[in-house]
Amino acid sequence: MSKKTIILGIESSCDETAVSIIEDSESGIPKILSNIISSQVDVHKEFGGVVPDLAARSHLEKIDLIAKKAIKESGIHLSKVSAIAATAGPGLIVCLTVGLNFGKAMAASLNIPFIGVNHLEGHALSPKLHSKLNYPYLLLLISGGHSQYLIVNGLGNYKRIGTTIDDALGEAFDKTAKLLGIEFPGGPQLEKFAKKGDPNKFDLPKPIISKGGCNLSFAGLKTAILRITKKIKTNQEKFDLAASFQKTIEEILYIKTKVAFQEFRKINSQDESSFVVAGGVAANKGIREKLITVSKENNFKSIFPDLKLCGDNAAMIAMVGLEKYKVKQFDSLDLAANPRLQLDENAKFLKGAGVKL
């Protein structure tokens, strides 16, 4: 009987310290033996956002403990681990370095391969942890730092067809929540606010909705929210604004996703294609329902990660590590962290005023 491949994954790109161990299986869907995530919400709450130096210090304090906990929960002896995979970018450089160096040290001490992982590729492949997924597929990556439509042609083979020209969607949620007085991290709580409000109360802008292909823009929407919050006085008005914001986001993604489907079909003409929605914002139930609807209308199969795998976690890093291990894509121990690592290296930088769409 051949030895099963076991990958230990490490994630420390921002404010979650995470370690996971997964095991390959004959079904093609790996078994998650452990997936430990330590959040830093309490560390950053009083600042209303992530403070890089504090985040890095927290990673340093916790990573050894989290790794030991993941190993114990998995029931696997370290001698059985086939390779170590750690996030190499993108993210906060001081945070990335903690997990990356810890992973290198483990790989060196165990004399096993080390694999540097693109954090975004972790999100892209995360549904493979619980479902079979064939290439090519369309990916909508929506998180605190990224909002992109990409065609996934295979491991390490991505073509970006749309991105945000300003704020990421998760950032727009967090900033709107902050304006409404919701405690950090506010994005996940904003949807709860929205359920108490009237989604038709405020008519909010949908920037570049009819131009720019499937590129996205949220800065103008955020500015409109800022103006309105200066005038509202009651909690009900806050609930109404949250509901209107949620509805507007759903409508923007519905329209832009239809455009992305068209772009995908220009290149890939199969009858039914897969549409993967990943990243922290993919946990938003209203957005999920809207994207499921538009997928059905356009003959796409919508696929979402399990809710516990939408946010930053190490199981998705181990998943990429497993895929890379199978094709012997290993890295040297002098691999440097890259805070601006992209999925599509040929994609143009689209940010700021004056962007031509």
C-alpha positions in Angstrom: 0.0 0.0 0.0 1.4 3.4 -1.0 2.1 6.0 1.6 -0.6 8.7 1.7 0.5 12.3 1.1 0.1 14.5 4.2 0.6 18.3 4.0 0.9 20.7 6.9 -0.2 24.2 5.9 0.6 27.5 7.6 -1.3 30.8 7.2 -0.2 34.2 8.7 -0.8 36.8 5.9 -2.9 39.2 8.0 -4.6 38.7 11.4 -5.3 35.0 11.6 -2.7 32.6 12.8 -3.6 29.2 11.3 -2.2 25.7 10.9 -3.8 22.8 9.3 -3.0 19.2 8.3 -4.7 17.5 5.4 -4.4 14.0 3.9 -4.8 13.0 0.3 -7.5 10.4 -0.5 -8.4 8.1 -3.4 -11.6 10.0 -3.9 -9.7 13.1 -4.9 -11.1 15.1 -2.0 -8.6 15.5 0.8 -9.4 14.8 4.4 -9.0 17.7 6.8 -7.3 16.2 9.8 -7.1 19.5 11.7 -7.7 23.2 10.9 -6.8 25.5 13.8 -7.4 29.2 13.4 -6.6 31.8 16.0 -8.2 35.2 15.4 -6.8 38.5 16.6 -10.1 40.4 16.8 -9.5 41.4 20.4 -6.0 42.7 19.6 -7.1 45.1 16.9 -10.7 46.0 18.1 -9.8 49.2 19.8 -8.0 50.5 16.7 -10.8 49.8 14.3 -8.5 47.9 12.0 -5.5 45.6 11.7 -2.2 47.1 13.1 0.6 45.3 11.3 3.2 45.3 14.1 0.7 44.1 16.7 -0.5 41.4 14.2 3.1 40.2 13.7 3.8 40.1 17.4 0.6 38.1 18.0 1.7 35.6 15.2 5.1 35.2 16.9 3.4 34.5 20.3 0.9 32.0 19.0 2.2 30.1 16.0 4.1 27.4 18.0 1.1 26.8 20.2 -1.3 26.7 17.2 1.0 24.3 15.3 1.2 21.9 18.3 -2.6 22.0 18.7 -3.1 21.2 15.0 -0.6 18.3 15.1 -2.2 16.9 18.3 -5.8 17.2 16.9 -4.7 15.5 13.6 -3.4 12.4 15.4 -0.5 12.4 12.9 3.1 12.1 14.0 5.3 14.7 12.3 7.4 12.0 10.7 4.4 11.1 8.5 4.2 14.7 7.1 5.2 14.8 3.4 5.7 18.5 3.0 5.3 21.9 4.7 3.3 24.6 2.8 3.2 28.2 4.0 1.7 31.4 2.7 4.4 33.5 0.9 2.1 36.4 -0.2 0.2 38.6 -0.7 -0.4 40.2 2.7 1.4 42.2 5.4 5.1 41.6 5.1 5.7 41.5 8.8 3.0 38.9 9.2 3.9 36.8 6.2 7.5 36.5 7.4 6.4 34.8 10.7 4.6 31.9 9.1 7.0 31.6 6.2 10.0 31.3 8.5 8.3 29.0 10.8 7.4 26.7 7.9 10.9 26.8 6.5 12.3 25.8 9.9 9.9 22.9 10.2 10.7 21.7 6.7 14.5 21.9 7.3 14.3 20.1 10.7 12.1 17.3 9.2 14.2 17.2 5.9 11.0 17.4 3.8 10.0 19.7 0.9 9.0 23.3 1.5 6.2 24.9 -0.6 5.5 28.6 -0.8 1.8 29.3 -1.5 0.0 32.2 -3.0 -2.7 33.1 -0.4 -5.1 34.0 -3.3 -4.6 30.6 -4.9 -5.6 29.1 -1.5 -8.9 30.8 -1.8 -9.2 29.8 -5.4 -8.7 26.1 -4.7 -10.5 26.0 -1.3 -13.7 24.3 -2.7 -11.5 21.3 -3.7 -11.4 20.5 0.0 -15.0 19.3 -0.2 -16.0 18.9 -3.8 -14.6 17.8 -7.1 -13.7 20.7 -9.3 -12.6 20.5 -12.9 -10.6 23.2 -14.8 -11.3 25.6 -16.3 -13.7 27.5 -14.1 -14.6 31.1 -13.4 -13.6 32.5 -10.0 -15.0 35.5 -8.1 -12.6 36.2 -5.3 -14.1 38.6 -2.8 -12.3 39.4 0.5 -11.0 42.2 2.6 -8.2 43.0 0.3 -9.2 41.6 -3.1 -12.1 41.6 -5.5 -11.4 39.9 -8.8 -12.9 37.8 -11.6 -10.5 35.2 -12.9 -10.5 32.3 -15.3 -8.8 29.4 -13.6 -7.2 27.2 -16.2 -5.2 25.0 -13.8 -2.7 25.1 -11.0 -0.8 28.4 -11.2 -2.6 29.3 -14.5 -4.9 32.3 -14.1 -6.3 35.0 -16.3 -7.8 38.0 -14.6 -10.8 39.5 -16.5 -12.0 41.9 -13.9 -10.9 43.6 -10.7 -11.7 46.5 -8.4 -10.3 49.9 -9.4 -10.4 51.1 -5.8 -11.7 49.5 -2.7 -12.0 45.7 -2.2 -15.5 44.5 -1.4 -14.6 43.4 2.1 -13.0 46.7 2.7 -16.2 48.5 1.6 -18.2 46.3 4.0 -15.9 47.1 6.9 -15.8 50.8 6.2 -19.6 51.0 5.9 -20.0 49.1 9.1 -17.6 51.5 10.9 -19.6 54.5 9.6 -22.7 52.8 11.0 -21.1 52.4 14.4 -20.6 48.6 14.1 -17.6 47.3 16.1 -14.6 45.9 14.2 -14.7 43.6 12.3 -17.9 45.0 11.1 -18.4 43.4 7.7 -19.9 40.1 8.9 -22.2 42.0 11.3 -23.5 44.5 8.7 -25.7 41.8 7.1 -27.4 41.3 10.5 -28.1 45.0 10.6 -29.5 44.8 7.0 -32.1 42.2 8.0 -33.7 44.8 10.3 -34.0 47.5 7.6 -35.8 48.5 4.4 -33.5 47.8 1.4 -35.4 50.4 -0.7 -35.1 53.3 1.7 -31.9 54.8 0.2 -31.1 54.9 -3.5 -27.3 54.3 -3.6 -24.9 54.6 -6.6 -23.6 51.7 -8.5 -20.2 53.0 -9.8 -19.1 51.9 -13.4 -22.1 49.6 -13.5 -22.6 50.0 -17.3 -18.9 50.3 -18.3 -15.5 48.8 -17.6 -16.6 45.2 -18.4 -16.6 43.2 -15.2 -14.3 45.6 -13.3 -15.7 46.8 -10.0 -15.7 50.1 -8.1 -16.9 50.7 -4.5 -15.3 54.0 -3.6 -18.2 56.2 -4.8 -20.7 54.0 -2.9 -18.6 54.3 0.2 -18.6 58.2 -0.2 -22.4 58.2 -0.6 -22.7 56.2 2.6 -20.5 58.7 4.4 -22.7 61.6 3.4 -25.9 59.8 4.5 -24.5 58.8 7.9 -23.9 62.4 8.7 -27.6 63.1 8.4 -29.3 60.0 9.9 -30.3 60.1 13.6 -32.1 56.9 14.5 -31.1 53.2 14.7 -33.9 52.3 12.2 -32.2 54.6 9.7 -29.0 52.8 10.3 -30.7 49.5 9.7 -32.3 50.9 6.5 -28.9 52.2 5.2 -27.3 48.8 5.9 -30.1 47.0 4.0 -29.8 49.5 1.1 -26.1 48.9 1.0 -26.5 45.1 1.1 -29.1 45.3 -1.7 -26.9 47.6 -3.8 -23.9 45.2 -3.5 -26.0 42.3 -4.5 -27.2 44.1 -7.6 -23.7 45.2 -8.6 -22.4 41.7 -8.3 -25.4 40.3 -10.2 -24.8 42.6 -13.2 -21.0 42.3 -13.2 -21.1 38.5 -12.9 -23.3 38.3 -16.0 -20.6 40.2 -17.9 -18.0 37.9 -16.4 -20.0 34.9 -17.6 -20.0 36.4 -21.2 -16.2 37.0 -21.0 -15.6 33.4 -19.8 -17.8 31.9 -22.6 -15.8 33.8 -25.2 -12.9 31.6 -24.3 -14.5 28.5 -22.9 -17.7 27.2 -24.7 -18.6 24.1 -22.6 -22.4 23.7 -22.0 -22.2 24.0 -18.2 -19.3 25.7 -16.5 -18.4 26.0 -12.8 -18.5 29.4 -11.0 -16.5 29.5 -7.8 -17.1 32.3 -5.3 -14.4 32.4 -2.6 -12.9 34.7 0.0 -14.3 36.0 3.3 -17.2 37.9 1.7 -18.4 34.6 0.1 -19.9 33.9 3.6 -22.5 36.6 3.1 -25.8 34.8 2.7 -27.5 37.5 0.6 -24.6 37.6 -1.8 -24.6 33.8 -2.0 -28.3 33.7 -2.9 -27.9 36.4 -5.6 -25.0 34.7 -7.2 -26.7 31.3 -7.1 -29.6 32.9 -8.9 -27.5 34.5 -11.7 -25.6 31.3 -12.1 -28.8 29.3 -12.6 -30.0 31.8 -15.1 -26.8 31.5 -17.1 -26.3 27.8 -16.9 -23.3 28.0 -14.5 -22.9 25.7 -11.6 -22.2 27.8 -8.5 -19.7 26.5 -6.0 -18.9 28.0 -2.6 -16.4 26.9 0.0 -17.8 25.7 3.3 -18.5 28.7 5.5 -15.6 27.8 7.8 -13.3 27.9 4.8 -14.3 31.2 3.4 -12.1 33.3 5.6 -8.4 33.0 6.0 -7.4 29.5 7.0 -4.5 27.1 6.7 -6.5 24.1 5.1 -6.7 26.0 1.8 -2.9 26.7 2.0 -2.3 22.9 2.6 -4.7 22.2 -0.4 -2.5 24.2 -2.7 0.6 22.6 -1.1 -0.9 19.2 -1.9 -1.6 20.1 -5.6 2.0 21.4 -5.9 3.4 18.4 -4.2 1.8 16.1 -6.7 3.7 17.9 -9.5 6.9 18.4 -7.4 6.7 22.2 -7.4 8.9 22.8 -4.4 10.6 25.9 -3.2 14.0 26.6 -1.7 14.4 27.7 1.9 15.5 31.2 0.8 12.1 32.0 -0.8 11.2 35.6 0.2 7.8 36.8 1.2 6.0 38.9 -1.5 3.4 41.2 -0.1 2.1 42.1 -3.6 2.0 38.6 -5.1 -0.7 38.2 -7.8 -2.5 35.3 -9.4 -2.3 36.7 -12.9 1.3 38.1 -13.3 0.4 39.7 -16.6 -2.6 41.6 -15.3 -2.4 45.4 -15.5 -2.5 47.4 -12.3 -5.9 49.1 -12.1 -6.1 51.5 -9.1 -6.8 55.1 -8.3 -8.1 58.1 -10.1 -7.6 58.3 -13.9 -8.0 54.6 -14.6 -9.1 54.1 -18.2 -11.8 51.4 -18.5 
